[in-house]
Amino acid sequence: MPYVLVVAETPDGSVRKPEQELLTLARRLGEPAVIALGVGAAQAAEALGYFGASHVYVADDPLLDGYTAVPKVEAIRHVAAILAERGGLIAVLLAATPEGKELAGRLAVKLDGGVIADATDLALSPELGTVLTTQSVFGGSFTVQATVVRGPAIVAVKANAVTPEPSPATPQVETLALEFSDLATTARVIARTERPPSGRPELTDATVVVSGGRGLGGPEHFSLLEHLADQLGGAVGASRAAVDAGWYPHQLQVGQTGKTVSPQLYLAVGISGAIQHRAGMQTSKTIVAVNKDPEAPIFELADFGVIGDLFTVIPQLTEGIDQRER
């Protein structure tokens, strides 16, 4: 059985939900192997095995703890070569983050394979003997299936594409002795400023996202959405209009020029539903829209729509949730 290589960022030895999802998908395609990147990666081996990793390659060089792509590409390429010799490599899976997509493009060149970004599902095609991917394209107008016809498939998978499913295994763990090229050491991260924790999940990883738009009327009203998101254990997002107006931070923008999310539940509050915004959230499993304009384009995409004043609807919703929790 050919190998599927999962690229895992393992800060402080933890295994994030996106990596758990990638391992769940990898088991459909072949023998799951993982390259764990960063200081403390060895501590993640047991957790990776819990989700089915049969081999864990530990790359714990401090150079891999930053945000420079070249050393990571060299480390991943090294493991890909090992797997290709040991049984064949059918795919490399990464999370579809900005960094993951950059790594995917560079790996496609280095491994002479094809790259597919923002996949929402993966399967093995018995007829073709290749990885069959599902994507939503052209602003959600079409769902397509695509495959790579040469070399391993390099696939960046959207968060929340699948529910993580444990498959406990005892992985073989190998610590890599890496030697990096001069090119890999020409850029270094010399300082970091940590973003203050909000207490909410990361926007791209959240299973519930509550987003607000121009209909909120001002930054002070985002507190309504923050309270609702906290009740649901979700994250808060914003449309481009709200971000451009300075009402909410740019890093929490959902849309074509912001973050792409795919939660189990997406609440669009006071958002008209321009194509730019829809491109960033259309693969959400359930979409609920609240807007006082019955002609708002967001209702064309929504599974459930509430036509009404958000300043009436949202407080009623939060009060109802409070009553159910008592």
N, C-alpha and C positions, 0 to 999 in steps of 0.2 A: 504494500500500500504506500503510495507517495506521501510525502510530508506536506503539511501546511504550516508555514511559519507565521506566528503571531508576534507582532512587535508590541511590547508592553513597557510603558513607562511605570516604574515602580518606586515612587518617592518614599523614602524611609521604609521600604519593604512592604508597602501596602499595595493591594491590587484593586484598582478602581473598577467601577461598573462597566465602562466601555470594554476593558480587557476581558471581563467575564463574558460579555456578549460575543466578543470575537472568538473566544475559545468555544463557546456553544455553537457558533456557525462553523468553526474549523472542523469540528467532529463530523459534520455532514460530508466533508470533502476528502478527508484523509486522516493521516496520523498527526495529531496536533503537537507542534513543538513551539517553544517560546524563547525569544531573546529578551531577557529582562535587563533594562537599561538603568544605570545610575547607581550611586552609592547606596548600599543597603539592599541591593537587588537580591542577594542570596537569601535574605529573610523572607522573600516572597515565594520561594519555591513550593512550600507546602500549600499555600493558598492557590497557586496556579495549578498544582496537581489536583486540588479539590474540584476544579472545573475541567479536568480531563487532559491536562498537559502531560505527555509521556516523556518529553525531554525538555529540560530548562537549561538554557545557556546563559550564564551569568556574566554580564558585561558591566562591572562595577567601577570602571575607571572614572575618576572625578571629571575628566574631560566630557563625559557623556551626561553630566548632570546639568548642563546648561542648555541654551537654546540655539546652539550652532549645529547646522545640519550635517556638515561634511564628516565629522568623526562618527556620527550615528550611522550614516550611510555606509561607511567603511566597515563598521562592526556588523551591521546587518548583512552586508555582502559577504563577509567572512563566514557567517553561519549559514547563509544560503548555499555557499559552495560546499560546505560540509554535508548538508542535507542532500544536495544534488548527487554527491558521490555515494552516500549511504543508502539511498532508496528512491531518489528523485524528488523534485520539488514542484508541486503543482500550483501553489499560490502563496503569496505573502499578504497578510491582512493587517491593516492599520486603522486606527480611529480617524474619522474624517474631520479632524481639526485642521486649522490652518497649517500647523507644523506637520501633521500627518500627511496632508496632501502634498506638501513640499517634498517630504521624504519619499512619497510614492512616485512622484515624477522623476526624481533623481535615481531611484532604484530601478525604474523601468529602463532607463538608459544603461545603467551599469549591468543589469541582468539580461538585457536584450529581450524584455517582455513588454506586454501591453499594460496600460494603466487605466483603471476605471474608478471614477470618483463618485462619492455620494450614493453608494449602493444601499438599498434598503432590504435586500434579501439575497441569499446565495443558495445555490444548489449545484449538484454534480450532474452534468448532462451525460447519460449513458450512451447516447448516440454519438456525441462528439468527443466524449472522454475529456471534457474541459469544464471549467467553472462557468456556470451560467448565472449572471447577475441581473437583478431587477433595479431599475432606476426610474425616477420621476423627472421628466425633462420638459423644456420649453415652458417654464413657469407653471408646471403642473398640468399642462394641457394633455400630455401623453405619458403613459407608463410603457417603458421599453425593456426588453431583455437583450443583453449583450454578452459576448464572450471574447476571450483573447485567443487569437489564432496562432501566436508564436511565443514561445518562451513561457515562463510562469506568469500567472495573472497577478498583477499588483493592484489590490483592491482597497480603497478607503471606504469604510462602512460608517454610515450615519449612526449616531447614538440612538438608543432605544429601538433599534431595528428588530430586536428579538429579546425575549425574556431570558435572562441567564438561567441555565439549568446545570446544576452540579452533576458531575460524573467522576467521583473520587478515583484517583489513581496515584501511584507512587512514582513520581518522575525520576528519571536519571538526571542528575545535576552535574553540570560541567562548567567550571570557571574558566573563562577565556583569558589567554595571555595575549593581549592585543598590542600591535605595533602600528602606530598611526603615521600617515605620510606627513611631510612638511606642510602640505596644503591644509591638512586637518587642524593644524595648530596655529594657523595665521590669524584666526579670529578667536577671541575669548570674551566671555562675559566678565566684566570687572566689577559690576555693582548691580544689585537688585533692590527694588523697593516693593515690599509685599503689599498687596491690596488688603485693606482692613477686612476681616471676615464679616459677612452679613448674617451668618447663622442660617442661610438658605443654601440649597444645593446649587451647583454650577448650572448656569442656564442651559448649556448644551447637553447636560447629563440628566436634568430633572425629568421626572415622570409627569409632573404637573407644571404648566407654565401659565401665568396670568399676565397678559400684556395689555398695555394702555396706549391710546392714541390721542389725536387732537381733540376728540370729544371730551376728554377730561378737563379741558379748559385752562389748566395751569399745573405747575409742579406740585403744589400743595395737595392736590387731590390724588396723587399716587399713593398716599397713605392708605386710601381705601383698598387699593389693590394689594399693597403690602400686607395688610391685615388678613385679607382673604387668602393670599398665598401662604401665609404662616399657618392658617387654619388647615390648609390642605397639604402642608408639607412640600410646597412647591417653590418655584423661582418666579421672579418678576422680570418682565421684558417690556419693550417699548417699540413703537413704530418709528420710522425714520422722521416723520413729521414732529413727533414729540421730542426726539433726540435733537433734531436741528433747531428746535425752539429753545433748547437748553433746559428742558424739563427733567430729563433723566440721562444718566451717563451713557456715553457712546458704546461702551463695551457691553451694554445690555440691549443693544438694538437688535431686533429680529427682522431679517429681510435679506434681500439679495446682496446688499452692501454691508450687512451686519452678520449676525449669527444665524446659522441654520439649525432649527430645532425639530425634534420629532417625538414629542412626549405622548404619553397615553391620553392626556387631557390637555387641550389648549383652549383657554378662555380669551377671546378677543373683545376687549371692552373699549367702546368708543373708537373703534378702528374701522375705517371705511372699507378696506380690503383692496387697496391698489395692488397691481400685479407684482410690484417690487416686494411688498410685504408678504404676499401669498407664496412667493418663491422660497421664503425662508421658513414656512411652517405648514405647508400643504400636506406633508406626509404624516402629520399628527394623527393618532388613531381616532380620537374623538375631538371634534371642534365645536365649541359653543360660542356664539356671537351675541353681544348685547349692543344694540344700536337703535337710536330713535328714528333713523331713516329707513323705511321699509325697502327702499330701492338700493341700499348699500350693497356693493358687490360682494362683501364678505358673506352675505347670506347664501350666495350661490355655492359656496364651498362648505358652509357650516352643516354639521349634522343636526344641531339644535340651534334655533334662533329665538332671541327674545327682543321684540320690538318695544322699546320703552326707554325712559330716562334712566341712565346708568346710576344717577344719584338717588334714585328710588330703588332700582333693582338690586344693586350691589349691597346696600345696607340690609335689605330684606333677606338676601342670600346669606350674608354673614350671621344675621340673627338666627336664621333657620339652622345653620350649622351649629351655632352655640347651643341651641335648644336640644339638638340631637345628641350633643356630647355630654349633656348634664345627666 
